[in-house]
Amino acid sequence: MSRYEIHNAADFGKVAVLLGGDSAEREISLLSGTAVHKALLASGVDAHLVDARGGLADKLAGFDRAWIALHGRGGEDGVTQGLLESLAIPYTGSGVLGSALCMDKLRTKQVLQAAGIATPVYAVARHRADCDALAQVPGLPMMMKPSLEGSSIGMSRVDSVEQIVPAFEKAAESGCDVLAEAWVHGPEFTAGVLQGEVLPLIRIETDAVFYDYEAKYLSDTTRYVCPCGLSADDEHRYQAMAAEAFAAVGCSGWGRVDFMVDADGCALVLEVNTSPGMTSHSLVPMAAKQAGMDFPTLAWRVLETSFDRESAEESKHGS
């Protein structure tokens, strides 16, 4: 979807910046939402912080639209999006379907595979007894992760048969299916998507075993390389793949596609994020900066995506 441009801050009306909530990613959401709120105020937007903890329905009276800075279950899984639609409040980012699908890493992989988009070999473990087969498929080493969490919560690299059950139990604490993925030996990239365009790619380099919670949010040694160092042809090819993946899983407005590149140069999509972080360590703001966009401009552009959906709905009903 192309950009729906807004030039006057008053046209946004009264904006609720939704943050916090009750998910395991609450602390990151508080940082994202606070940064977005500050940026919108600097641009003259009538923006107000609204903590989703304890429910939202009674807190949204009088608001004209919502900037969703919620991360994790309850915030970016279609639940909040469905509430906002029932209240006829336009909101940023993907709709109910794209949000719900992308929160579920397993179903995301299944849809991507059906669309012909590569993703790492995987298996699903729902019970401890399922762990016995994981040494064969996906095989060692592997990444173990909860299917319904973000921010690398509950994730572990598994290098030996003895580590499989402890890693499964750690991931299973999140109360959802556990995904075991073949370890990809190669660089990791992320592609921000904004209003139909893919931003410059970022290559992620970490001294940790993998790009975990600490490397994402706390470490000062994680390296974000942008320009990413790929040839122009390769970057364009991977950007096109990211756009295809983003569309395949029903996303719209803005988001982020994370992928790794194997030894054969094949891009393997790890996940699609419909409510990316907006903290000082976050990736989409870095890519936007490389594209010539400062943080307030990015926050404004994301808020414009609430009009993208309104425009699409009006076109649908008018046809």
Secondary structure, 3 states (H helix, E strand, C coil): CCCCCCCCHHHHCEEEEEECCCCCCHHHHHHHHHHHHHHHHHCCCEEEEEECCCCCHHHCCCCCEEEECCCCCCCCCCHHHHHHHHCCCCECCCCHHHHHHHHCHHHHHHHHHHCCCCCCCEEEECCHHHHHHHHCCCCCCEEEEECCCCCCCCCEEECCHHHHHHHHHHHHCCCCCEEEEECCCCCEEEEEEECCEECCCEEEECCCCCCCHHHHHCCCCCEEECCCCCCHHHHHHHHHHHHHHHHHCCCCCEEEEEEEECCCCCEEEEEEECCCCCCCCCHHHHHHHHCCCCHHHHHHHHHHHHHHHHHHHHHHHHC
